[in-house]
Amino acid sequence: MTSSILRPRGRVRVRTSERETAAGSTEPTRILDWQHPRVALLVRGLGTTTAPGRANAVAERVRALRTAHRWIATSVRPVYSVQDERPVSEVLRRGRGSCSQRLAVLESVARASGVATRVRGLVVDGAFWYPRFPRLHQIVPDQVLLAWPEFRIDGLSPDGHAAAPWLTVSELFGDLHELSGHAGGGFTNADPETLFEALSRTAIDWDGATACPSAGAPCDLSAHVLADLGHFDSRDELFARHGQTLCGMARLLAEPVLGRRAAGA
């Protein structure tokens, strides 16, 4: 059984109908602190900044984001950290981070490179993480709040991207239907591979728009989504409105252990 005790008290995670469409931003935030020298050094090293107005700017921006993703995947060790609001500069200092924290690094690099970002708030069933904690289901929260990034790529073709000019991180490495057809596609959350790594090779579909080959792992993860909270200008805004996955006391007790435990271990 998942646990509702670990969830922040007094938080009702439902989508509000009056929310306006989030415009996103390139501004630094407390979490996406891209003006910090440590983050700025990374951006310079990756060479991801693209001059606006160039004929191939769309392809260059997408390619730069892919480069940043690959660097993060190999250089920031995946762990089960539960501090979703940890600043990106601190994640880089530690050299390790959760999926949420590593996605924040990618967003921070994007903003520093002139690409606006926003996040979609998804409430995911805690049972989705059971395979990673086979004997510890009781410590898994019943709801996991996921900040799923989107990047504003002006000039992105609406033919292959229904949400253009916004490119979801799920489509960073290709169209979802194309990714869902790859051999060995799909994601089970049962292997050392995390969501962050998986999105570079397979469809991570929260909306039920795709289907992997029947013999493989699922690409359609929509059955695990308990609520779609809509879009927010930043993950800071999402967490301020809906809280982090765990309550403060649970984070305090769990972080010293889970913050160092390798994902998949």
Residue pairs with C-beta under 8 A, 6 or more apart in sequence:
1 137
1 138
2 125
2 126
2 127
2 137
2 140
2 141
2 142
2 143
3 126
3 138
3 139
3 140
3 141
3 142
4 141
4 142
4 143
6 139
6 141
6 142
6 246
6 247
6 250
7 141
7 142
7 143
7 243
7 245
7 246
7 247
8 243
8 244
8 246
8 247
8 248
9 247
11 242
11 243
13 123
13 143
13 145
13 226
13 227
13 229
13 242
14 227
14 229
15 227
15 228
15 229
15 230
16 230
19 230
19 231
21 231
22 118
22 230
22 231
22 232
22 233
23 116
23 118
23 233
24 116
24 117
24 118
24 150
24 152
24 166
24 233
24 234
25 111
25 116
25 117
25 118
25 233
25 234
26 111
26 114
26 115
26 116
26 117
27 111
28 34
28 35
28 111
29 234
29 235
29 236
30 85
30 87
30 236
31 85
31 86
31 87
31 88
31 104
31 108
31 234
31 235
31 236
31 239
32 88
32 104
32 107
32 108
32 111
32 117
32 234
32 235
32 236
33 39
33 87
33 88
33 89
33 108
34 40
34 43
34 88
34 108
34 109
34 111
34 112
35 112
36 87
36 88
36 89
38 89
38 92
38 93
39 88
39 89
39 92
39 108
39 109
39 112
40 112
42 71
42 92
42 109
43 49
43 109
43 112
43 113
46 64
46 67
46 68
46 71
46 109
47 64
48 64
48 65
48 67
48 68
48 109
48 110
48 112
48 113
49 64
49 112
49 113
49 114
50 57
50 60
50 61
50 64
50 113
50 114
51 57
52 114
54 60
57 154
57 155
58 153
58 154
58 155
58 156
61 113
61 115
61 151
61 153
62 153
62 167
62 172
64 113
65 106
65 109
65 110
65 115
65 151
65 172
66 172
66 173
66 200
68 105
68 106
68 109
68 110
69 106
69 172
69 173
69 196
69 199
69 200
70 200
72 102
72 105
72 106
72 196
73 102
73 196
73 197
73 200
75 95
76 91
76 92
76 95
76 96
76 97
76 101
76 102
76 105
77 95
77 96
77 97
77 262
78 96
78 97
78 98
78 99
78 102
78 194
78 196
78 197
78 262
78 263
78 264
79 96
79 97
79 98
79 258
79 259
79 260
79 261
79 262
79 263
80 98
80 132
80 258
80 259
80 261
80 263
81 96
81 97
81 98
81 101
81 255
81 258
81 259
82 98
82 244
82 245
82 246
82 250
82 251
82 254
82 255
82 258
82 259
83 101
83 244
83 251
83 255
83 259
84 98
84 100
84 101
84 145
84 147
84 235
84 239
84 244
84 245
85 236
85 239
85 244
86 97
86 101
88 101
88 104
88 105
88 108
91 97
91 101
91 102
91 104
91 105
92 105
96 259
96 260
97 104
97 105
98 263
99 194
99 195
99 196
99 263
100 146
100 147
100 235
102 196
103 147
103 148
103 149
103 169
103 196
104 147
104 235
106 149
106 169
107 117
107 119
107 149
107 151
107 235
110 116
110 117
110 149
110 151
111 117
115 151
115 152
115 153
116 151
116 152
117 149
117 150
117 151
117 152
117 234
118 149
118 150
118 152
118 166
118 231
118 232
118 233
118 234
119 147
119 148
119 149
119 150
119 231
119 232
119 234
119 235
119 238
120 147
120 148
120 149
120 150
120 168
120 228
120 229
120 230
120 231
120 232
121 145
121 146
121 147
121 148
121 228
121 229
121 230
121 231
121 232
121 238
121 242
122 145
122 146
122 148
122 206
122 225
122 227
122 228
122 229
123 143
123 144
123 145
123 146
123 225
123 226
123 227
123 228
123 229
124 143
124 144
124 145
124 146
124 224
124 225
124 226
125 142
125 143
125 144
125 224
125 225
125 226
126 140
126 141
126 142
126 143
126 144
127 140
127 224
128 144
128 189
128 221
128 224
129 140
129 144
129 189
130 137
130 140
131 188
131 189
131 190
132 189
132 190
132 263
132 264
133 139
133 140
139 254
141 245
141 246
141 250
143 226
143 245
144 245
145 238
145 239
145 242
145 243
145 244
145 245
147 232
147 235
147 238
147 239
148 168
148 169
148 170
148 206
149 168
149 169
149 235
150 163
150 166
150 167
150 168
150 169
150 231
151 166
151 167
151 169
151 172
152 165
152 166
152 167
153 164
153 165
153 166
153 167
154 165
155 165
156 164
156 165
156 166
156 167
157 164
158 164
160 175
161 167
161 171
169 199
170 176
170 199
170 203
170 204
170 205
170 206
171 179
172 199
172 200
173 179
173 199
173 200
173 201
176 203
176 205
176 209
176 210
176 219
177 203
177 209
177 210
179 185
179 201
179 202
179 203
179 210
179 219
180 186
180 202
180 203
180 205
180 210
180 211
180 212
180 219
181 212
181 213
182 201
182 202
183 216
184 201
184 202
184 216
185 201
185 202
185 203
185 212
185 213
185 216
185 217
185 219
186 202
186 203
186 212
186 216
186 217
186 218
186 219
187 193
187 195
187 198
187 202
187 204
187 217
187 218
187 219
187 221
188 217
188 218
189 195
191 264
192 262
192 263
192 264
192 265
193 264
194 263
194 264
195 204
198 204
202 212
202 217
202 219
203 210
203 212
203 219
204 219
204 221
205 219
205 220
205 221
205 222
206 221
206 222
206 225
206 228
207 222
208 220
208 222
208 223
209 220
210 219
210 220
211 219
211 220
212 218
212 219
212 220
229 238
229 242
232 238
232 241
244 251
246 254
